[in-house]
Amino acid sequence: MLLVLLSAALHATWNGLVKGGTDRFFDTAGILLGASVIAIITLPLLHMPAPACWPYLGISAVIHAAYFAMIAASYHRGQMSVVYPIMRGTAPMLTAIGSALVVHEHPSFTGWMGALLVSIGVVTFAFEKRELDAGYLIPIGLALANAVLIALYTLVDGVGVRLSHQPVSYTCDGFVLCTLIFLPLVAGSRKHRAFSHLTKQWRLGLIGGGCSLAAYTMALWAMTRAPIASVAALRETAILFGVAIAGYKLKERISLVRVLACALVVAGAVIIKLS
């Protein structure tokens, strides 16, 4: 539980770095690149993951590339205190359903109620604003789409990491593969600008990359010791850290409704832990 909570805090931290950056797509690429540099240095010290997990690694890398692109797009259009909770909090129920259908892990009744409570808390964020204009709805739509990607990669990696027998090397390989897909797509025709930005922001890339790599390694390790849906739902306590970062560091307005939504998320996480 403690490792999953630490993972949640680190996840919110690197998301805050992306939102607070000057170019969300290049900053996301820099964080991925930083994580890959750390992964490449670490991999020679580790055992290779079992061949049975390799197809899952490839599928996960593609899903993660789309996920990181969606993160950059969401933060380009919306506030972190709205996008991050919806993006992270809608995923647990989707993961719980997928976990039951795909890997036949059926959460207990209280586990379902906890995941549902987390999701209700997140939906509360979406209806905070009374007049829902296009500028407000677009980032919400992007966040909801990304929740589907989060549920997908959680299920794929939840199975893959168990087959790998090497959670750390599995995660490191996954980040390297994702970077190889994501970086060329983001750079595209703006290669010179991308190179200039990444060289100037290399510290942000290494710090954010280290947070991202450590956060996901901890989460995947936890999935080898506990049900996938429960770990995924408890990890959504990252919402609390994300909203705190958005309010304190990014100076976003944190209303009473958002505080209430966070309280629902915490209650859901506690129920999941006790289930």
Contacts in CASP RR format, 6 or more apart in sequence:
PFRMAT RR
TARGET T0000
AUTHOR 0000-0000-0000
METHOD contacts of the structure
MODEL  1
MLLVLLSAALHATWNGLVKGGTDRFFDTAGILLGASVIAIITLPLLHMPA
PACWPYLGISAVIHAAYFAMIAASYHRGQMSVVYPIMRGTAPMLTAIGSA
LVVHEHPSFTGWMGALLVSIGVVTFAFEKRELDAGYLIPIGLALANAVLI
ALYTLVDGVGVRLSHQPVSYTCDGFVLCTLIFLPLVAGSRKHRAFSHLTK
QWRLGLIGGGCSLAAYTMALWAMTRAPIASVAALRETAILFGVAIAGYKL
KERISLVRVLACALVVAGAVIIKLS
1 234 0 8 1.000
1 273 0 8 1.000
3 218 0 8 1.000
3 221 0 8 1.000
3 222 0 8 1.000
4 218 0 8 1.000
4 219 0 8 1.000
4 222 0 8 1.000
4 231 0 8 1.000
4 234 0 8 1.000
4 235 0 8 1.000
4 237 0 8 1.000
5 234 0 8 1.000
5 237 0 8 1.000
6 215 0 8 1.000
6 218 0 8 1.000
7 214 0 8 1.000
7 215 0 8 1.000
7 216 0 8 1.000
7 218 0 8 1.000
7 219 0 8 1.000
7 222 0 8 1.000
7 235 0 8 1.000
7 238 0 8 1.000
8 215 0 8 1.000
8 234 0 8 1.000
8 235 0 8 1.000
8 236 0 8 1.000
8 237 0 8 1.000
8 238 0 8 1.000
8 240 0 8 1.000
8 241 0 8 1.000
9 238 0 8 1.000
9 241 0 8 1.000
10 210 0 8 1.000
10 211 0 8 1.000
10 212 0 8 1.000
10 214 0 8 1.000
10 215 0 8 1.000
10 218 0 8 1.000
11 211 0 8 1.000
11 212 0 8 1.000
11 215 0 8 1.000
11 216 0 8 1.000
11 235 0 8 1.000
11 238 0 8 1.000
11 241 0 8 1.000
12 84 0 8 1.000
12 238 0 8 1.000
12 239 0 8 1.000
12 241 0 8 1.000
12 242 0 8 1.000
12 244 0 8 1.000
12 245 0 8 1.000
13 208 0 8 1.000
13 211 0 8 1.000
13 241 0 8 1.000
13 245 0 8 1.000
14 31 0 8 1.000
14 207 0 8 1.000
14 208 0 8 1.000
14 209 0 8 1.000
14 210 0 8 1.000
14 211 0 8 1.000
14 212 0 8 1.000
14 215 0 8 1.000
15 71 0 8 1.000
15 75 0 8 1.000
15 80 0 8 1.000
15 84 0 8 1.000
15 242 0 8 1.000
15 245 0 8 1.000
16 80 0 8 1.000
16 242 0 8 1.000
16 245 0 8 1.000
16 246 0 8 1.000
16 249 0 8 1.000
16 250 0 8 1.000
17 27 0 8 1.000
17 31 0 8 1.000
17 204 0 8 1.000
17 205 0 8 1.000
17 207 0 8 1.000
17 208 0 8 1.000
17 211 0 8 1.000
18 24 0 8 1.000
18 27 0 8 1.000
18 28 0 8 1.000
18 31 0 8 1.000
18 71 0 8 1.000
18 72 0 8 1.000
18 75 0 8 1.000
19 75 0 8 1.000
19 80 0 8 1.000
19 246 0 8 1.000
19 250 0 8 1.000
20 27 0 8 1.000
20 249 0 8 1.000
20 250 0 8 1.000
21 27 0 8 1.000
21 204 0 8 1.000
22 197 0 8 1.000
23 197 0 8 1.000
24 71 0 8 1.000
24 72 0 8 1.000
24 73 0 8 1.000
24 75 0 8 1.000
24 76 0 8 1.000
25 69 0 8 1.000
25 72 0 8 1.000
25 76 0 8 1.000
25 186 0 8 1.000
26 186 0 8 1.000
26 193 0 8 1.000
26 194 0 8 1.000
26 197 0 8 1.000
26 198 0 8 1.000
26 201 0 8 1.000
27 72 0 8 1.000
27 197 0 8 1.000
27 201 0 8 1.000
27 204 0 8 1.000
27 205 0 8 1.000
28 68 0 8 1.000
28 69 0 8 1.000
28 71 0 8 1.000
28 72 0 8 1.000
28 182 0 8 1.000
28 186 0 8 1.000
29 182 0 8 1.000
29 183 0 8 1.000
29 186 0 8 1.000
29 187 0 8 1.000
29 194 0 8 1.000
29 198 0 8 1.000
30 198 0 8 1.000
30 201 0 8 1.000
30 202 0 8 1.000
30 204 0 8 1.000
30 205 0 8 1.000
30 209 0 8 1.000
31 204 0 8 1.000
31 205 0 8 1.000
31 208 0 8 1.000
31 209 0 8 1.000
31 212 0 8 1.000
32 68 0 8 1.000
32 175 0 8 1.000
32 178 0 8 1.000
32 179 0 8 1.000
32 182 0 8 1.000
32 183 0 8 1.000
32 209 0 8 1.000
32 212 0 8 1.000
33 179 0 8 1.000
33 183 0 8 1.000
33 198 0 8 1.000
33 205 0 8 1.000
34 205 0 8 1.000
34 206 0 8 1.000
34 208 0 8 1.000
34 209 0 8 1.000
34 210 0 8 1.000
35 175 0 8 1.000
35 179 0 8 1.000
35 208 0 8 1.000
35 209 0 8 1.000
35 210 0 8 1.000
35 212 0 8 1.000
35 213 0 8 1.000
36 175 0 8 1.000
36 176 0 8 1.000
36 179 0 8 1.000
37 206 0 8 1.000
38 206 0 8 1.000
38 209 0 8 1.000
38 210 0 8 1.000
38 213 0 8 1.000
39 171 0 8 1.000
39 172 0 8 1.000
39 173 0 8 1.000
39 174 0 8 1.000
39 175 0 8 1.000
39 176 0 8 1.000
39 213 0 8 1.000
40 172 0 8 1.000
40 176 0 8 1.000
42 168 0 8 1.000
42 172 0 8 1.000
43 169 0 8 1.000
43 172 0 8 1.000
43 173 0 8 1.000
43 176 0 8 1.000
46 166 0 8 1.000
46 168 0 8 1.000
46 169 0 8 1.000
46 172 0 8 1.000
47 166 0 8 1.000
47 169 0 8 1.000
48 166 0 8 1.000
48 169 0 8 1.000
49 57 0 8 1.000
49 163 0 8 1.000
49 164 0 8 1.000
49 165 0 8 1.000
49 166 0 8 1.000
49 169 0 8 1.000
49 170 0 8 1.000
49 173 0 8 1.000
50 163 0 8 1.000
50 164 0 8 1.000
50 165 0 8 1.000
50 166 0 8 1.000
52 163 0 8 1.000
52 164 0 8 1.000
53 160 0 8 1.000
53 161 0 8 1.000
53 163 0 8 1.000
53 164 0 8 1.000
53 170 0 8 1.000
56 156 0 8 1.000
56 157 0 8 1.000
56 159 0 8 1.000
56 160 0 8 1.000
56 163 0 8 1.000
57 160 0 8 1.000
57 170 0 8 1.000
57 173 0 8 1.000
57 174 0 8 1.000
57 177 0 8 1.000
58 174 0 8 1.000
58 177 0 8 1.000
59 156 0 8 1.000
60 153 0 8 1.000
60 156 0 8 1.000
60 157 0 8 1.000
60 160 0 8 1.000
60 174 0 8 1.000
60 177 0 8 1.000
60 178 0 8 1.000
61 174 0 8 1.000
61 177 0 8 1.000
61 178 0 8 1.000
61 180 0 8 1.000
61 181 0 8 1.000
62 181 0 8 1.000
63 149 0 8 1.000
63 152 0 8 1.000
63 153 0 8 1.000
63 156 0 8 1.000
64 153 0 8 1.000
64 174 0 8 1.000
64 178 0 8 1.000
64 182 0 8 1.000
65 178 0 8 1.000
65 181 0 8 1.000
65 182 0 8 1.000
65 185 0 8 1.000
66 149 0 8 1.000
67 146 0 8 1.000
67 149 0 8 1.000
67 150 0 8 1.000
67 153 0 8 1.000
68 178 0 8 1.000
68 182 0 8 1.000
69 182 0 8 1.000
69 185 0 8 1.000
69 186 0 8 1.000
70 142 0 8 1.000
70 145 0 8 1.000
70 146 0 8 1.000
70 149 0 8 1.000
71 87 0 8 1.000
71 146 0 8 1.000
73 142 0 8 1.000
74 83 0 8 1.000
74 87 0 8 1.000
74 139 0 8 1.000
74 142 0 8 1.000
74 143 0 8 1.000
74 146 0 8 1.000
75 83 0 8 1.000
77 135 0 8 1.000
77 138 0 8 1.000
77 139 0 8 1.000
77 142 0 8 1.000
78 139 0 8 1.000
79 139 0 8 1.000
79 246 0 8 1.000
79 250 0 8 1.000
79 252 0 8 1.000
80 242 0 8 1.000
80 245 0 8 1.000
80 246 0 8 1.000
80 250 0 8 1.000
80 252 0 8 1.000
81 242 0 8 1.000
81 243 0 8 1.000
81 246 0 8 1.000
81 247 0 8 1.000
81 250 0 8 1.000
81 252 0 8 1.000
81 253 0 8 1.000
81 254 0 8 1.000
81 258 0 8 1.000
82 125 0 8 1.000
82 126 0 8 1.000
82 128 0 8 1.000
82 139 0 8 1.000
82 140 0 8 1.000
82 143 0 8 1.000
83 139 0 8 1.000
83 140 0 8 1.000
83 142 0 8 1.000
83 143 0 8 1.000
84 143 0 8 1.000
84 238 0 8 1.000
84 239 0 8 1.000
84 242 0 8 1.000
84 243 0 8 1.000
84 246 0 8 1.000
85 121 0 8 1.000
85 122 0 8 1.000
85 125 0 8 1.000
85 239 0 8 1.000
85 242 0 8 1.000
85 243 0 8 1.000
85 258 0 8 1.000
85 261 0 8 1.000
85 262 0 8 1.000
85 265 0 8 1.000
86 122 0 8 1.000
86 123 0 8 1.000
86 125 0 8 1.000
86 126 0 8 1.000
86 140 0 8 1.000
86 143 0 8 1.000
86 144 0 8 1.000
86 147 0 8 1.000
87 143 0 8 1.000
87 144 0 8 1.000
87 146 0 8 1.000
87 147 0 8 1.000
87 150 0 8 1.000
88 122 0 8 1.000
88 147 0 8 1.000
88 150 0 8 1.000
88 235 0 8 1.000
88 236 0 8 1.000
88 238 0 8 1.000
88 239 0 8 1.000
89 118 0 8 1.000
89 119 0 8 1.000
89 121 0 8 1.000
89 122 0 8 1.000
89 147 0 8 1.000
89 236 0 8 1.000
89 239 0 8 1.000
89 265 0 8 1.000
90 119 0 8 1.000
90 122 0 8 1.000
90 123 0 8 1.000
90 143 0 8 1.000
90 144 0 8 1.000
90 147 0 8 1.000
91 147 0 8 1.000
91 148 0 8 1.000
91 150 0 8 1.000
91 151 0 8 1.000
91 154 0 8 1.000
91 232 0 8 1.000
91 236 0 8 1.000
92 115 0 8 1.000
92 118 0 8 1.000
92 119 0 8 1.000
92 229 0 8 1.000
92 232 0 8 1.000
92 233 0 8 1.000
92 236 0 8 1.000
93 115 0 8 1.000
93 116 0 8 1.000
93 118 0 8 1.000
93 119 0 8 1.000
94 147 0 8 1.000
94 148 0 8 1.000
94 150 0 8 1.000
94 151 0 8 1.000
95 115 0 8 1.000
95 150 0 8 1.000
95 151 0 8 1.000
95 154 0 8 1.000
95 155 0 8 1.000
95 228 0 8 1.000
95 229 0 8 1.000
95 232 0 8 1.000
95 233 0 8 1.000
96 107 0 8 1.000
96 111 0 8 1.000
96 112 0 8 1.000
96 115 0 8 1.000
96 229 0 8 1.000
96 232 0 8 1.000
96 233 0 8 1.000
98 151 0 8 1.000
98 155 0 8 1.000
99 105 0 8 1.000
99 107 0 8 1.000
99 155 0 8 1.000
99 227 0 8 1.000
99 228 0 8 1.000
99 229 0 8 1.000
100 106 0 8 1.000
100 107 0 8 1.000
100 229 0 8 1.000
102 155 0 8 1.000
102 159 0 8 1.000
103 155 0 8 1.000
103 158 0 8 1.000
103 159 0 8 1.000
103 228 0 8 1.000
105 227 0 8 1.000
105 228 0 8 1.000
105 229 0 8 1.000
107 115 0 8 1.000
107 227 0 8 1.000
107 229 0 8 1.000
107 230 0 8 1.000
107 275 0 8 1.000
108 275 0 8 1.000
109 275 0 8 1.000
110 271 0 8 1.000
110 272 0 8 1.000
110 274 0 8 1.000
110 275 0 8 1.000
111 229 0 8 1.000
111 230 0 8 1.000
111 233 0 8 1.000
111 271 0 8 1.000
111 272 0 8 1.000
111 275 0 8 1.000
113 268 0 8 1.000
113 271 0 8 1.000
113 275 0 8 1.000
114 233 0 8 1.000
114 267 0 8 1.000
114 268 0 8 1.000
114 269 0 8 1.000
114 271 0 8 1.000
114 272 0 8 1.000
114 275 0 8 1.000
115 229 0 8 1.000
115 233 0 8 1.000
115 268 0 8 1.000
115 272 0 8 1.000
117 264 0 8 1.000
117 265 0 8 1.000
117 267 0 8 1.000
117 268 0 8 1.000
117 271 0 8 1.000
118 233 0 8 1.000
118 236 0 8 1.000
118 264 0 8 1.000
118 265 0 8 1.000
118 268 0 8 1.000
118 269 0 8 1.000
118 272 0 8 1.000
120 264 0 8 1.000
121 260 0 8 1.000
121 261 0 8 1.000
121 262 0 8 1.000
121 264 0 8 1.000
121 265 0 8 1.000
122 236 0 8 1.000
122 239 0 8 1.000
122 261 0 8 1.000
122 265 0 8 1.000
124 257 0 8 1.000
124 260 0 8 1.000
124 261 0 8 1.000
124 264 0 8 1.000
125 257 0 8 1.000
125 258 0 8 1.000
125 261 0 8 1.000
126 140 0 8 1.000
128 255 0 8 1.000
128 257 0 8 1.000
128 258 0 8 1.000
128 261 0 8 1.000
129 136 0 8 1.000
151 232 0 8 1.000
154 228 0 8 1.000
154 232 0 8 1.000
155 228 0 8 1.000
157 170 0 8 1.000
157 220 0 8 1.000
157 223 0 8 1.000
158 220 0 8 1.000
158 223 0 8 1.000
158 228 0 8 1.000
160 170 0 8 1.000
161 167 0 8 1.000
161 170 0 8 1.000
161 171 0 8 1.000
161 220 0 8 1.000
161 221 0 8 1.000
161 223 0 8 1.000
161 224 0 8 1.000
162 223 0 8 1.000
162 224 0 8 1.000
164 170 0 8 1.000
167 217 0 8 1.000
167 220 0 8 1.000
167 221 0 8 1.000
167 224 0 8 1.000
168 217 0 8 1.000
168 221 0 8 1.000
170 220 0 8 1.000
171 213 0 8 1.000
171 216 0 8 1.000
171 217 0 8 1.000
171 220 0 8 1.000
172 213 0 8 1.000
172 217 0 8 1.000
175 212 0 8 1.000
175 213 0 8 1.000
175 216 0 8 1.000
186 194 0 8 1.000
187 194 0 8 1.000
187 195 0 8 1.000
188 194 0 8 1.000
198 205 0 8 1.000
219 231 0 8 1.000
219 235 0 8 1.000
222 231 0 8 1.000
223 231 0 8 1.000
230 272 0 8 1.000
230 275 0 8 1.000
233 268 0 8 1.000
233 269 0 8 1.000
233 272 0 8 1.000
234 269 0 8 1.000
234 272 0 8 1.000
234 273 0 8 1.000
236 265 0 8 1.000
236 269 0 8 1.000
237 265 0 8 1.000
237 266 0 8 1.000
237 269 0 8 1.000
239 262 0 8 1.000
239 265 0 8 1.000
240 262 0 8 1.000
240 265 0 8 1.000
240 266 0 8 1.000
243 254 0 8 1.000
243 258 0 8 1.000
243 262 0 8 1.000
246 252 0 8 1.000
246 254 0 8 1.000
247 253 0 8 1.000
247 254 0 8 1.000
END
